[in-house]
Amino acid sequence: MQEIRQKTYAQTRDLRIKLMDSMQELKQLQLQKNPDKAKIDAKIKEINDLRGKLYGIAQQSREQCQSLLTQEQLAQMAQNRGKWGRGFRGGFGAGSTQ
């Protein structure tokens, strides 16, 4: 799994940087005195396309990791899925287990 995660990180690195850059460019476009709606719409589409690519890669990585698990591990993961939520101070962690 560690190898899959490392490969996914490397595979998405440039996309994540491009996404951050595009989001900054969008902010700059929106802050102009007379914002160009066509440029803003194009930048939003670019951002959504990048997010879609990142989501697809992440989904593929999750599927690869799950394919390594036994049936028992998959069942336990499914059983625990609802028990995870927001933890202390809004961070992710164990939620109510009742």
Phi, psi and omega in degrees: 000323180299321179295319179296316180297319180295318178296318179295318178301312181296321182292328185261353186305306181296323178295319180295320178295316179298321179297314179298317179297316181295322178293322176294319178297321178298316178301317180295320177298319182289335183274354179294154181300314177240082185298138178274108184300322181295319178293320179296314179298320179295320180292321177298318178297317178300316179297315180295323178295317178297317178298321178297318178296316179297318179298317180298317179294317179296319179297317178298320178296316178300317180295321178295317179296317181294331180292343179275345184277152175282168178299322179295317179295320178296319179295318179294321178297317179296321180293322182275349185306318182283349183274351182261136181199215180276133180257209183302131176058032174084358179280168179282141180178191181292129177267199179293130181257015181274000000 
